[in-house]
Amino acid sequence: QVQLVESGGGLVQPGGSLRLSCAASGSIFYTMGWYRQAPGKQREFVATIDSGGNTDYVDSGKGRFAIFRDKNTVYLQMNNLKPEDTAVYYCNARPVIGSNIYWGQGTQVTVSS
């Protein structure tokens, strides 16, 4: 069965950095990425990477965030964090076989001084 296990969230001061990781198992994955959801807001796209290494980022993360993957583990490096980055971050993955999109449990990122 498909499982996504996230880690790396925490409390950081503005300007600090965090690296999130997501270890996916149970399939071969086509795309993997990160979304986030702040209280009272819709879940929004943060970054994605496909099996060919193509990446995309939310506008506010460009120049600060980097997504990369090693087989079925995807990482999100976040630098120069801002208070508005505070949210629960969710990993997702699309298997090569099957139509479902899978989600991790979420990891809290809090940026505050």
Buried (B, 14 or more C-beta within 10 A) or exposed (E): EBEBBBEBBEEBEEEBEBEBBBBBEEBEBEBBBBBBBBEEEEBEBBBBBBEEEEBBBBEEBEEBBBBEBEEBBBBBBBBEBBEEBBBBBBBBBBBEEEEEEBBBEBBEBBBEE
